[in-house]
Amino acid sequence: MTIRPWVICAERRGVEFRVWGDRLIIRAPEGFLLPRRRAMLAKRKPEIIRFLIDRGAAEILRQVIHPVGSRGPEHDNPLDYRFDPATGRWIVDPGWWRRLPGRPKYPLGG
């Protein structure tokens, strides 16, 4: 059995998993961490950590690629979004990458 369904099922039952470096931190409701489950967690700890890291990375990519959500066909290009450090938010700014300093003024391929 892969670890993914087990972790998801445990989370639905109120278990919280966190990764801190190479440590796996688990907060679970009373009675969840039976000796058999503790042994399984210890044995499969690296696999659980890898799953949690990969899942977190996928969520970050989803936020970066479509940070605001679909706002119509004119805003479906991921290049239309840029992060504004002044406000700490993603904003829609079509063609912002064309205005970067040092970018050639002629079209590519021509």
N, C-alpha and C positions, 0 to 999 in steps of 0.2 A: 504494500500500500504506500502511495506517495504521501508526503507529509501535508500537502496542501489541504485536502479535505478535512484532515484531523484538526489542523490549526483553525480553519474556518468554523468548524463545528464547535470547537472549544470557545472561540470568540463569541459565538451566538449564545453560549451558556454563561457569558460574563467574564471570561478569562481575558486578561490584557497581557500582550506580549510586547516587550521593548528590547531593543538591542543597544548595548552600550559598549563600544569597542568589540571585544571578543566575548563579552558577557551577555547572557540571556536572562532578562528580568521578567518574572512572571507574577502577576497579581491575579489570584483566583478566589472564587467564593469558597467558603468553608466546606470541607468535605470533597472538593474536586481533586486535590492532589493526593490520591491514594498511592500506596507504595508501588503498585504496578505502573501507574502513570508516571511517577517520579523516575522510575528505572527507564521507561521508554524515552522520557525527555532527556535524561542524561546521555543515553545511548545515541540519540538522534539530534543532539544539540547543534552540531555544525550544519546539518541539513535544514533545521528550523531557522537558524540565523540567516543562512543563504536565501531561503524563501522570503523571509521578512525584509531583507535588504532589497531583493529583486522587486518585490511588490511595492516597496517605497519608491524605488527608482522609477518604476512604471507610472506611478501616480504623479511624480514630479514632471515627467515627460508629458503626461496628459495636460497638466496645468500650463506648461510652457508652450506646447503646440496650439492649444485652444484655450487660452487663459480667460477669455471673456465669454466664450460660448458663441454659437452661431447667431449672427445678427442680420442674416440675409445674404444673398448671393454676392453682393459687393464686398462683403467682409469675410469671405471664406478662405482667403489666402493667408496662411500663417505669417507671411512676410509683412502683412499689413499691421501686425501688432509689434509694439516695442515697449520695453520696460522703462518707466520714467523714475530715475533714482530720487528726484526731488519730492515726488508724491508717494513713491513706493508702490505704484499701481501699474498695471498693464493698460495701455491706451491704444486706440485704433488710430494709426497714422499711415495711410497708404503711401507707399513710395519713399518712406523715411530713409531706407538704405541707399536710395539714389542720391541723397543729399549729403552723404558722408564726406568728410574732408579727404582730399587726395583721390577721390574717385574720378576716373576719366569722364569727360563730358560727351564723348562719342559713344554710340551704341556698340556693344560687343559684336564681333563678327563682321563689322562693316568698315 
